[in-house]
Amino acid sequence: MNRELILKALIDWNFWYKNQFTGYPRDDYVKKVLSVISSWYVASILGVKRAGKSTILNQVAKKLIESGIDPFDIFIINFEDGRLTSVQNVEDLFKLYEIYLEIRRRKDTKPYVFLDEIQRVNGWEGFVRSLIDRKEAFVIVSGSTSDLINENVRKKLAGRHVIINVYPLSFKEFLDFKGLSLRNETDLIAKEPEIKAYFNEYLSYGGFPGIVNSNVKEQLLLSLYEDILTKDVIASCKIKEVDKLRILSLYYISNTGNRVKLRNISRQLQIPLRTVQRFTQCLIRAKLLYFVNPLSPNLSIMSRAERKVYVVDQGLANVIGYRLNSNFGSLLENLVFIELVRRYGEENIFYYRGKKGEVDFVIKERNSVREAYQVTYYLNEREYKGVKELLKWDIPTIFLTFDEEGEVKINGKSLKIMKVWKWLLSV
């Protein structure tokens, strides 16, 4: 381990001698992280590549420094840095930490340890566990694959860590990035033309922070997609049949919002079922794709049924997906899904499929259904069919559309119709 090279990397990543990039404030995430670590839990920040995890770490560090913490009491390192290739296992991690401890100015305080993209170091959870058990340091870890919470990690850090999922920008955050302030209801009315113009941009190109204010959005999305596939799928899963992986990934992204079944995909793409199963798990682990189960009281039926597929960001779905014509309806549905994940968590989202129709999203909390959402670019009779079946069980349902609002009466019940952009700003 080259000490001088390590020190140069530490100087570059930390606030010791210079300010670091902190970007636009994402205060909700910062508050969650500070709350978790103040209780001596590990904050595990998980999210797709370029969702803003590293910037959030810097924002947490800045907040701590503003509260009076010595910058040298904060240790930030990103393990994607090429100068850290010698740090491969838990023993190396302890050596790296010892180098940091030697240069700390104070010895009577607890340091804050930020380990970015830590999943690249084998056995890192043992290092973190030792710090937390001895209350030696406050710890934040982050990563762009679910390896951050794999079985070994869950066992080692059981009861000692809290997962904080980070997503690309919500529409409210997107408007903040654009400098459009909405303080009250009159702002919504007065600035509606601007909001709608920005909503069209958000629908088409998504909310990755580094892309929002760029003039080359499509090129950056293509580059980001390649980065995710190469580093967090192909390399992470040690995939050799790269062409098959790329075909499968493109298939999923091109079918955003559609029902899929692995056996059918295997047959259509002529890829062995086991390969489809393995590659699908790799795409999920990279936080690129999400799958939604149908609502059913029978777990066995649910596990065998078709699932609906969604992409982590509608901009990726739009730019990467293969379509003969634009399908803003599926992008709208994808956008709503990710917002529901932010609000309720992916484990609580289902879709409903009845005899006569389908409802896009049903929110389940504990043992009861909270509400349902039907997403459509514009309303038509087909959208009512599935909703009529749900209404038999008195499930509150909202229609989310591109540009319609009001109420509609179905089976004697008045249901709200909302413009998607207004719904996105309603929380």
MARMARSE-370701 format. One line per 8 residues: for each residue x, y, z of C-alpha. Coordinates in pm, 1 decimal. Example, Ala and Ser with C-alpha at 12.3 -4.5 7.8 and 13.67 -1.06 7.14 Angstrom:
BEGIN
1230.0:-450.0:780.0  1367.0:-106.0:714.0
This chain:
BEGIN
0.0:0.0:0.0  159.7:326.7:-119.4  115.7:572.3:170.5  180.3:887.1:-33.7  -69.0:781.1:-302.4  -328.8:704.9:-34.4  -277.2:1044.4:130.1  -317.5:1222.9:-204.4
-648.1:1040.6:-257.8  -765.5:1131.0:93.4  -676.3:1496.8:42.3  -866.8:1502.5:-287.3  -1185.4:1349.3:-142.7  -1205.6:1537.5:186.4  -1282.3:1887.8:313.8  -945.5:1912.4:492.1
-786.6:2173.1:265.2  -1064.3:2269.8:24.2  -1439.7:2271.0:-22.5  -1593.6:1978.9:-209.4  -1878.4:1986.3:-460.8  -2209.2:1974.3:-273.6  -2453.2:2052.6:-555.1  -2811.7:2155.1:-496.2
-2934.2:2071.6:-142.6  -3125.1:1745.1:-100.0  -3215.1:1814.4:259.0  -3457.2:1525.4:311.8  -3180.2:1273.1:250.8  -2929.5:1468.2:460.5  -3169.5:1481.2:757.6  -3234.1:1106.2:735.2
-2862.5:1025.8:730.0  -2782.5:1251.5:1026.2  -3072.6:1107.3:1224.1  -2955.1:749.4:1162.6  -2588.2:797.5:1251.4  -2665.9:1005.3:1561.5  -2830.5:691.9:1704.8  -2514.4:483.4:1641.6
-2659.9:297.8:1345.6  -2482.0:262.2:1012.5  -2652.2:466.4:739.6  -2650.7:247.0:425.9  -2718.1:469.0:123.8  -2828.7:266.1:-176.7  -2920.0:382.1:-525.5  -2853.7:353.3:-896.4
-2529.0:499.7:-1028.4  -2531.7:882.0:-1064.4  -2845.9:926.6:-854.8  -2649.9:1167.7:-634.3  -2524.6:948.8:-348.7  -2171.2:1093.3:-338.9  -2304.2:1448.3:-347.4  -2537.4:1369.8:-57.4
-2236.1:1241.3:139.6  -2062.7:1574.1:76.7  -2375.6:1760.7:184.8  -2380.9:1563.4:511.2  -2012.6:1646.2:566.1  -2074.7:2014.8:498.2  -2365.2:2016.3:744.7  -2144.7:1859.4:1011.8
-1866.9:2113.0:951.8  -2118.5:2399.0:973.8  -2228.0:2259.3:1311.1  -1871.2:2284.2:1441.8  -1717.5:1945.9:1354.8  -1347.6:1967.9:1261.9  -1304.4:1879.1:889.6  -1025.7:1638.5:993.0
-1282.4:1448.2:1200.9  -1454.9:1353.2:874.4  -1304.7:1074.2:663.4  -1451.0:1044.7:310.1  -1324.5:800.0:50.3  -1463.6:670.5:-279.2  -1348.0:320.7:-369.0  -1392.8:380.8:-741.7
-1075.8:592.1:-718.6  -802.7:414.5:-916.1  -545.2:504.0:-649.1  -723.5:270.9:-406.3  -693.3:-51.7:-604.4  -462.9:-185.6:-332.2  -754.1:-172.3:-84.9  -916.5:-504.9:-168.6
-1017.6:-664.2:161.1  -1099.8:-591.1:524.3  -732.3:-605.1:630.8  -645.7:-338.3:372.6  -938.7:-131.7:495.4  -803.7:-133.4:851.4  -461.8:-23.1:719.1  -624.4:262.2:525.9
-812.3:369.3:837.5  -490.9:360.7:1044.2  -328.8:602.1:797.7  -622.6:838.0:848.7  -607.6:809.4:1229.7  -238.9:903.5:1225.8  -310.4:1239.8:1060.3  -616.3:1337.3:1265.0
-571.4:1659.6:1456.8  -773.5:1553.9:1762.1  -788.0:1224.3:1945.2  -1063.4:1309.7:2196.0  -1353.7:1309.1:1946.1  -1535.4:1045.1:1743.3  -1463.2:1056.6:1368.6  -1724.4:1035.9:1093.5
-1636.1:764.7:841.6  -1792.4:788.4:492.1  -1724.3:485.6:269.5  -1849.7:546.8:-85.1  -1895.0:251.7:-326.6  -1772.9:27.3:-45.1  -1910.7:-291.1:-205.4  -1583.9:-307.3:-401.9
-1395.1:-409.9:-85.0  -1436.4:-773.4:20.6  -1548.2:-819.7:380.5  -1596.8:-447.2:445.3  -1889.8:-522.0:677.1  -1648.1:-668.0:935.0  -1460.4:-337.5:949.7  -1781.6:-137.5:989.2
-1915.4:-374.7:1254.4  -1601.4:-328.6:1463.7  -1632.4:52.2:1451.8  -1998.7:46.6:1552.0  -1967.3:-219.9:1822.5  -1696.2:-16.9:1996.7  -1872.4:313.4:1918.9  -1543.9:424.4:1772.3
-1690.1:617.9:1478.6  -2011.9:729.3:1312.7  -2038.4:537.4:984.6  -2205.7:596.8:648.6  -2166.8:352.3:360.6  -2297.7:388.3:8.2  -2320.7:175.6:-304.6  -2493.2:142.0:-639.7
-2572.1:-228.4:-622.4  -2765.6:-442.9:-378.8  -2434.7:-606.6:-281.0  -2440.2:-334.8:-17.7  -2716.0:-530.6:158.6  -2633.3:-888.5:56.4  -2679.4:-1183.9:291.4  -2334.1:-1152.3:451.5
-2390.8:-783.7:520.2  -2737.0:-845.4:664.4  -2595.1:-1107.5:902.1  -2295.0:-900.1:1008.2  -2485.0:-573.4:1051.0  -2818.1:-717.0:1166.9  -2993.8:-457.7:1380.3  -2709.7:-211.6:1327.6
-2785.1:-44.0:996.5  -3067.2:149.3:830.7  -3111.2:151.0:452.1  -3172.5:488.2:286.5  -3271.0:451.2:-78.6  -3167.7:737.4:-306.6  -3346.2:796.7:-637.2  -3303.7:1037.7:-926.9
-3467.3:1374.7:-864.6  -3836.8:1395.1:-785.6  -4028.4:1653.2:-991.8  -4019.5:1895.3:-697.0  -3640.9:1855.5:-674.1  -3617.9:1890.0:-1052.8  -3795.0:2227.4:-1037.3  -3564.1:2333.4:-753.6
-3264.5:2245.4:-974.1  -3417.2:2460.4:-1248.5  -3456.3:2750.3:-1006.0  -3837.4:2747.9:-1012.4  -3964.9:2817.2:-661.5  -4319.4:2712.3:-567.1  -4415.8:2845.7:-224.6  -4794.4:2828.5:-233.4
-5107.6:2752.0:-435.8  -5100.7:3084.8:-619.3  -4749.0:3006.1:-745.9  -4886.3:2684.0:-897.4  -5152.1:2880.0:-1083.6  -4935.1:3172.9:-1190.3  -4643.2:2957.5:-1304.8  -4842.4:2675.6:-1466.8
-4704.2:2734.5:-1820.9  -4345.8:2709.8:-1690.7  -4427.6:2404.7:-1478.0  -4586.1:2223.5:-1773.7  -4288.9:2300.6:-1998.3  -4051.2:2163.7:-1736.4  -4277.9:1863.2:-1682.6  -4250.3:1772.1:-2052.1
-3871.3:1788.5:-2018.5  -3880.4:1579.4:-1699.1  -4104.9:1322.2:-1865.6  -3868.8:1290.5:-2162.0  -3525.6:1306.5:-1998.0  -3582.1:1214.9:-1634.1  -3418.1:1337.9:-1318.2  -3055.3:1229.1:-1296.0
-2886.9:1531.2:-1130.0  -2594.9:1551.7:-1372.7  -2828.0:1554.6:-1673.1  -3099.8:1800.1:-1568.7  -2918.6:2118.8:-1673.9  -2714.7:1968.2:-1958.3  -2750.7:2055.2:-2326.8  -2656.2:1700.8:-2432.5
-2909.2:1500.5:-2232.5  -2946.4:1207.2:-2471.8  -2571.8:1153.5:-2501.7  -2530.6:1162.1:-2123.7  -2816.2:915.1:-2070.5  -2661.5:677.8:-2324.8  -2325.5:709.7:-2148.4  -2484.8:653.9:-1806.8
-2667.3:343.5:-1927.1  -2342.0:200.9:-2062.1  -2170.4:279.4:-1732.2  -2440.1:99.5:-1531.1  -2429.2:-207.2:-1755.4  -2050.3:-225.7:-1769.4  -1964.4:-163.0:-1403.0  -2269.8:-258.9:-1197.9
-2407.8:-546.1:-1405.4  -2144.7:-708.7:-1629.4  -1844.2:-659.9:-1398.9  -2033.2:-702.4:-1071.2  -2204.1:-1024.4:-1184.2  -1901.1:-1147.8:-1381.7  -2112.3:-1191.5:-1694.9  -1940.2:-1344.7:-1996.8
-2236.2:-1361.6:-2238.1  -2248.2:-984.2:-2269.6  -2452.4:-977.0:-2592.1  -2733.4:-1176.6:-2432.0  -2732.2:-946.6:-2130.3  -2759.3:-639.5:-2353.1  -3047.0:-790.6:-2552.3  -3235.8:-879.4:-2234.3
-3181.5:-536.8:-2078.2  -3300.3:-360.4:-2394.4  -3605.1:-589.3:-2405.6  -3706.3:-492.7:-2053.5  -3651.5:-119.9:-2103.8  -3846.2:-128.7:-2431.4  -4136.9:-293.2:-2247.1  -4167.5:-40.5:-1965.9
-4506.8:-77.8:-1796.6  -4584.7:-410.3:-1965.3  -4643.9:-749.8:-1808.9  -4357.6:-993.8:-1859.5  -4287.9:-1356.5:-1776.2  -3936.1:-1499.1:-1771.6  -4028.0:-1823.5:-1945.0  -4188.1:-1632.3:-2233.5
-3887.9:-1401.0:-2259.2  -3655.5:-1702.0:-2272.6  -3854.6:-1841.2:-2562.9  -3882.8:-1509.5:-2751.6  -3516.5:-1412.2:-2718.4  -3385.3:-1770.0:-2742.5  -3187.8:-1731.3:-2421.1  -3186.2:-2021.2:-2170.3
-3431.9:-1968.5:-1885.0  -3163.2:-1994.3:-1616.7  -2960.8:-1728.1:-1794.2  -3266.0:-1500.1:-1814.4  -3329.5:-1553.5:-1442.9  -2969.2:-1478.6:-1345.6  -2932.2:-1174.3:-1569.5  -3265.0:-1034.4:-1449.3
-3145.8:-1053.7:-1088.7  -2825.9:-873.3:-1188.8  -3025.3:-589.4:-1348.0  -3237.0:-563.0:-1032.9  -2926.3:-562.0:-811.0  -2788.3:-268.2:-1009.4  -3108.6:-77.1:-921.3  -3177.2:-32.1:-1293.3
-3504.9:-227.4:-1306.8  -3802.7:-287.9:-1079.4  -4070.8:-554.7:-1104.5  -4425.3:-528.3:-968.6  -4631.5:-830.2:-866.4  -5007.8:-862.2:-912.6  -5217.1:-819.0:-599.3  -5323.8:-1162.9:-481.7
-5407.8:-1325.6:-146.2  -5220.2:-1635.9:-264.7  -4838.7:-1604.9:-257.8  -4797.4:-1912.9:-476.4  -5017.1:-1765.3:-750.9  -4842.9:-1428.6:-718.8  -4496.2:-1582.7:-760.5  -4598.9:-1756.8:-1084.4
-4790.2:-1466.4:-1238.3  -4668.9:-1207.9:-1487.0  -4489.6:-910.2:-1336.1  -4481.7:-554.8:-1469.5  -4140.7:-405.6:-1540.3  -4026.5:-47.7:-1478.3  -3700.2:146.0:-1516.1  -3540.9:353.8:-1239.4
-3583.0:671.0:-1446.3  -3822.0:754.1:-1729.2  -3544.0:937.8:-1914.0  -3353.9:610.6:-1951.7  -3672.8:436.6:-2062.8  -3731.1:704.2:-2326.9  -3378.5:730.7:-2467.9  -3270.0:365.6:-2443.9
-3597.5:184.9:-2517.0  -3674.3:66.3:-2870.5  -4011.8:180.7:-3003.4  -4148.0:247.0:-3350.2  -4337.5:548.7:-3218.0  -4334.6:758.6:-2902.8  -4529.8:613.8:-2613.6  -4572.2:889.1:-2357.9
-4834.9:679.3:-2180.2  -4576.1:422.7:-2069.8  -4330.9:698.0:-1969.7  -4605.4:858.9:-1762.0  -4674.9:526.3:-1593.0  -4304.0:470.9:-1524.8  -4271.1:819.1:-1376.1  -4568.4:759.2:-1143.0
-4426.9:422.6:-1035.8  -4093.6:571.6:-924.9  -4275.4:845.1:-732.1  -4486.6:580.6:-557.7  -4166.6:394.5:-469.0  -4033.5:715.4:-311.0  -4351.4:757.9:-108.8  -4440.0:402.9:-8.3
-4145.7:171.8:-86.1  -4136.8:-80.3:-371.2  -4246.3:-369.9:-147.5  -4588.3:-205.5:-99.8  -4673.2:-154.5:-468.0  -4877.7:-403.8:-671.4  -5095.1:-400.3:-980.5  -5446.5:-539.4:-1008.9
-5563.3:-761.2:-1292.0  -5927.3:-866.0:-1295.1  -6150.1:-1044.1:-1541.9  -6239.0:-729.6:-1733.8  -5946.7:-497.4:-1686.8  -5637.9:-383.6:-1503.6  -5541.7:-112.6:-1255.5  -5184.4:11.8:-1277.3
-5096.7:50.2:-910.1  -5243.8:-67.2:-582.8  -5080.2:43.3:-258.1  -5085.2:-215.3:18.1  -4982.8:-137.6:374.7  -4963.7:-423.3:622.7  -5278.8:-628.4:566.5  -5497.3:-371.3:394.1
-5511.8:-187.5:62.9  -5460.9:186.0:105.6  -5542.1:324.6:-241.3  -5512.4:266.4:-615.1  -5391.2:468.6:-913.5  -5484.8:438.6:-1278.2  -5236.8:618.4:-1504.7  -5328.8:717.9:-1857.4
-5224.9:984.7:-2105.6  -5593.9:1059.3:-2161.2  -5908.7:901.6:-2020.8  -6114.3:649.0:-2214.2  -6361.7:369.9:-2139.9  -6089.6:103.6:-2129.9  -5932.3:269.0:-1824.6  -6257.1:235.0:-1628.7
-6296.4:-143.4:-1656.3  -6040.8:-253.3:-1398.5  -6136.8:31.6:-1166.7  -6500.3:-82.5:-1163.6  -6390.5:-417.1:-1019.1  -6176.9:-254.6:-749.0  -6462.5:-31.4:-641.2  -6650.9:-340.1:-521.8
-6404.6:-343.8:-230.1  -6431.6:33.1:-165.6  -6067.8:99.8:-254.9  -6004.4:475.4:-304.8  -5885.0:524.7:-662.6  -5732.6:825.2:-839.0  -5695.9:872.5:-1215.5  -5365.3:1036.2:-1309.3
-5356.6:1189.5:-1658.1  -5130.9:1408.9:-1865.1  -5359.0:1712.1:-1884.0  -5708.4:1631.5:-1755.1  -5853.9:1698.4:-1412.4  -6188.4:1693.7:-1236.7  -6409.6:1404.6:-1129.7  -6571.3:1104.6:-1292.1
-6861.5:899.5:-1158.4  -6823.0:520.6:-1172.7  -7072.4:282.9:-1013.7  -7225.5:577.3:-831.2  -6893.6:686.5:-678.0  -6705.5:1006.7:-757.3  -6337.7:949.8:-837.1  -6076.8:1223.1:-859.0
-5892.2:1295.2:-1184.4  -5557.3:1471.9:-1140.2  -5290.1:1599.9:-1373.1  -4975.0:1401.4:-1303.0  -4759.4:1710.1:-1251.2  -4997.6:1845.4:-986.4  -5003.6:1509.1:-809.7  -4622.7:1499.4:-810.5
-4617.3:1835.1:-631.7  -4892.1:1743.9:-385.0  -4657.3:1606.5:-116.7
